[in-house]
Amino acid sequence: MARSLMLTGAVLLCSGALFSAFVPVARSPVSAPATSTGTAAALSAAVLATPQAAFADEGSVWIPALSAIGAGFAIGLAAIGSGVGQGIASGRCIDGISRQPEVADDLRGVLLLSLAFMESLTIYGLVIALVLLFANPLIK
């Protein structure tokens, strides 16, 4: 937990130095209330401290967080790849059928088989995402 607190403090210090490096924009004559910066700082500190409160029992917040991000990438990339592949295969099948209508039955059978194989890769991505979310081997 001490390491997580140090990392959180380092992020707070670095973000303050990062935002102070920019040149401020010229302000209009009507200025915002002075409490808005204090409110924003308090909200930022609360958001950054929330993982500490959630995992105060010496657990690490990074593994579940990165697992959730990895699950999102797994299902997203699997769905995008499968969708593009199925679109290309279907388009080529329609082109083939339009050129030679007498082989439409053969092409349709091959298309359905290849679409099933492509969809199985999406299901593998879903399984990986579910394992990362609910049965993660990296979490005790």
C-alpha positions as semicolon CSV with decimal commas, in nm:
position;residue;x (nm);y (nm);z (nm)
1;M;0,000;0,000;0,000
2;A;0,291;0,232;0,068
3;R;0,411;0,186;-0,289
4;S;0,068;0,275;-0,425
5;L;0,054;0,587;-0,208
6;M;0,396;0,692;-0,333
7;L;0,289;0,639;-0,695
8;T;-0,029;0,839;-0,638
9;G;0,170;1,123;-0,482
10;A;0,416;1,119;-0,772
11;V;0,130;1,143;-1,022
12;L;-0,017;1,437;-0,832
13;L;0,318;1,618;-0,823
14;C;0,396;1,549;-1,188
15;S;0,052;1,657;-1,306
16;G;0,090;1,987;-1,121
17;A;0,430;2,050;-1,279
18;L;0,299;1,949;-1,621
19;F;0,002;2,183;-1,618
20;S;0,203;2,475;-1,483
21;A;0,440;2,453;-1,781
22;F;0,178;2,581;-2,022
23;V;0,120;2,948;-2,091
24;P;-0,221;3,051;-1,958
25;V;-0,485;3,179;-2,196
26;A;-0,578;3,545;-2,174
27;R;-0,874;3,579;-1,940
28;S;-1,190;3,763;-2,022
29;P;-1,292;4,054;-1,795
30;V;-1,547;3,828;-1,623
31;S;-1,349;3,578;-1,422
32;A;-1,465;3,248;-1,278
33;P;-1,520;3,218;-0,905
34;A;-1,208;3,146;-0,703
35;T;-1,355;2,825;-0,559
36;S;-1,356;2,645;-0,896
37;T;-0,983;2,567;-0,886
38;G;-1,008;2,441;-0,529
39;T;-1,306;2,226;-0,621
40;A;-1,127;2,082;-0,922
41;A;-0,817;2,003;-0,715
42;A;-1,026;1,837;-0,443
43;L;-1,215;1,632;-0,703
44;S;-0,887;1,524;-0,868
45;A;-0,741;1,421;-0,534
46;A;-1,056;1,225;-0,450
47;V;-1,051;1,043;-0,783
48;L;-0,684;0,952;-0,744
49;A;-0,734;0,838;-0,384
50;T;-1,039;0,621;-0,460
51;P;-0,834;0,314;-0,561
52;Q;-0,650;0,336;-0,229
53;A;-0,977;0,318;-0,040
54;A;-1,101;0,032;-0,256
55;F;-0,790;-0,182;-0,207
56;A;-0,673;-0,088;0,141
57;D;-0,598;-0,451;0,236
58;E;-0,253;-0,452;0,071
59;G;-0,406;-0,551;-0,263
60;S;-0,285;-0,405;-0,587
61;V;-0,517;-0,191;-0,794
62;W;-0,307;-0,224;-1,110
63;I;-0,379;-0,589;-1,189
64;P;-0,761;-0,561;-1,190
65;A;-0,749;-0,229;-1,373
66;L;-0,513;-0,352;-1,642
67;S;-0,710;-0,677;-1,668
68;A;-1,025;-0,479;-1,742
69;I;-0,841;-0,279;-2,007
70;G;-0,699;-0,600;-2,155
71;A;-1,046;-0,755;-2,162
72;G;-1,176;-0,455;-2,351
73;F;-0,893;-0,479;-2,603
74;A;-0,942;-0,856;-2,642
75;I;-1,310;-0,838;-2,725
76;G;-1,275;-0,518;-2,927
77;L;-0,994;-0,642;-3,149
78;A;-1,159;-0,982;-3,192
79;A;-1,487;-0,822;-3,297
80;I;-1,322;-0,573;-3,533
81;G;-1,102;-0,836;-3,696
82;S;-1,384;-1,083;-3,735
83;G;-1,621;-0,818;-3,870
84;V;-1,372;-0,701;-4,133
85;G;-1,293;-1,060;-4,233
86;Q;-1,659;-1,155;-4,259
87;G;-1,734;-0,846;-4,465
88;I;-1,453;-0,917;-4,709
89;A;-1,550;-1,286;-4,740
90;S;-1,917;-1,205;-4,793
91;G;-1,835;-0,942;-5,054
92;R;-1,611;-1,179;-5,247
93;C;-1,879;-1,450;-5,230
94;I;-2,140;-1,212;-5,371
95;D;-1,896;-1,113;-5,648
96;G;-1,840;-1,480;-5,729
97;I;-2,211;-1,557;-5,735
98;S;-2,279;-1,258;-5,960
99;R;-2,013;-1,377;-6,207
100;Q;-2,114;-1,743;-6,205
101;P;-2,466;-1,798;-6,072
102;E;-2,448;-2,173;-6,138
103;V;-2,196;-2,225;-5,853
104;A;-2,398;-2,026;-5,599
105;D;-2,476;-2,333;-5,384
106;D;-2,110;-2,435;-5,358
107;L;-1,997;-2,082;-5,277
108;R;-2,271;-2,039;-5,017
109;G;-2,164;-2,356;-4,835
110;V;-1,800;-2,253;-4,828
111;L;-1,898;-1,902;-4,716
112;L;-2,107;-2,029;-4,424
113;L;-1,827;-2,260;-4,313
114;S;-1,568;-1,982;-4,328
115;L;-1,801;-1,742;-4,144
116;A;-1,840;-1,999;-3,866
117;F;-1,461;-2,026;-3,833
118;M;-1,426;-1,647;-3,824
119;E;-1,695;-1,618;-3,559
120;S;-1,519;-1,880;-3,346
121;L;-1,219;-1,645;-3,324
122;T;-1,450;-1,375;-3,187
123;I;-1,581;-1,621;-2,930
124;Y;-1,220;-1,697;-2,828
125;G;-1,171;-1,323;-2,770
126;L;-1,487;-1,321;-2,558
127;V;-1,361;-1,616;-2,353
128;I;-1,029;-1,440;-2,292
129;A;-1,213;-1,125;-2,184
130;L;-1,436;-1,319;-1,944
131;V;-1,135;-1,500;-1,794
132;L;-0,957;-1,169;-1,740
133;L;-1,263;-1,021;-1,572
134;F;-1,399;-1,305;-1,360
135;A;-1,138;-1,583;-1,325
136;N;-0,815;-1,388;-1,343
137;P;-0,519;-1,611;-1,252
138;L;-0,306;-1,306;-1,164
139;I;-0,529;-1,212;-0,869
140;K;-0,491;-1,406;-0,546
